[in-house]
């Protein structure tokens, strides 16, 4: 496959994927804003953690945490994706060294909306990435079209 064809394919992918990424990032920003405004913070504790390596550079970190929403009779157990910095600050080679966390959640859906304060990862950064991918894709196709004429 020739290089101009590869560039066009990447540009089209940017045009198609960019709005999806931007929408996902926007939705996450809205969710986090609602969580900041209406969320409830409770104490929780970590029960387990996991570090996964997929490929040479890609790594993912997660903790299983337990918290009891206000007014609930039973605790909630949830798996949270966390940043590498947060993960390493709470663990050593063999165990969790600091199990205490604060969990913030929306009252109407504690299980799905919960985040670990200062640790959970989010997709809000996808908004500018999506906008950039779209603009770059449109610009690239525009320049390639202008050069042909």
N, C-alpha and C positions, 0 to 999 in steps of 0.2 A: 504494500500500500504506500502510495506517495505521501510525502510530508504535507503538502497542502490539503490532501484529503483527510489526513489525521487531524490537522488543525481545525478543519471544518467540523469534524465529528466532535471534538472536544468543545468547540464553540456552541454547537447545537445542544450538547449535554448541559453546558452552563446555562443556556437559555431555558431549557426545560426544567432542570433541577434547581436553579436559582430561586424561582418563586416558591417552590415547595420548601426549601431550606429557610427562606425569609419568613414564610408563614409559620413554620414550626418554631422558629426563634421568637417571633412576635407572640405566639400563643404562650410560650414559656415565660416571656416577660410579663404578660398579663397575669398568668397564674401566680408568679412570684410576687407581683404587686398586690394581688388579692390576699395572698398568704401574709404579707407584711401588714396589710390593713385590717384583716378580719381574723387572722390566725390566733391560735391559743398555744402557748408554750408550756410544756411539762417536762419533768425530769424523766430520763430513761437510762437504760444501761445496755452495754454491748454484750452479746452472748457469744459471738463468733465472728471471724473475719476470713476473707479469702482474697488471694492475690492470684491473678491469672495472667499468663503471658501468651499472647497469640501473635506469632511472628517475631521478627527481630526487634521491632520498636514498640509495638502496641502492647499496652498493659492495662489491666482493669483491676480496680480495688473495690471491695464491698465489705460491709459489716451487716450482721444481723443484730437488730436492736429491739428491745422490748420497752414499751411505754404504755401507760394507762391513761386514755383520754378522760377528761373531766366528765364526771357523771356516769362513766362506764363501770360495769361490774367486773369485767374481765380485761386483762392486759392484751395489747395488740403486739404481735411479732411481725416485723417487716424487714426485708432485705433492702439496704440502701447502697447505691453506688456512691463512692466517696472519692475525693482527690487523693493523689499519692502522698501529698504532704500531710493531710489529715490522718491517713492510714499509718504512715510511718511514725507520726507523733503519738499514736495510741498503742503501738505494738513494738515488740522486740522480735528476735528470731523465733521464739516459740510460743508466745502468749500475748494476750492483751494486757497492757500495763496501766491503762487508764480507762476503765469501763464506763465512767459517768459521762452522759451526753445530755443535751437539751434537744427536744424534738418539738417542732412547730407543725401544726396541722390546721385544716379547716374543720369547723365543728360538724358540718354536714357530711364529711367524708374523710374521716381520720386515716383510714388505711391507705387510700390512694393519694391523698394530698400531702402526707407527712414528709418532712425533710429534717435532716440532722443539721442544726444550726452550726454554721462554720465548717461543715464537712461535705454535705451532699453536693454532687455535681449537678449541673443543669445545662440546658440547650439554648439558653438565651443568646449565646455568642453566634448562633447560626444565622441570626437576622442579618448582620452586616456581611457575613460570608455569602449568604444567598443573594443579597443585593449586588455584591461585587461579582459573583459568578455570572449573574444575568447581564450586568453592564459590560463585563469583559467579553462575554459571548456575542452580544449584539455588536459591540465595537469591532471585534475581530472579524465577524462576517461582513460588516460594513466596509472595513478596510480592504478585505479580500475581494469584495464585489467591485469596489472602486478601482482597484488595480487591474482588474480584467478589462475594463472599458477603456 
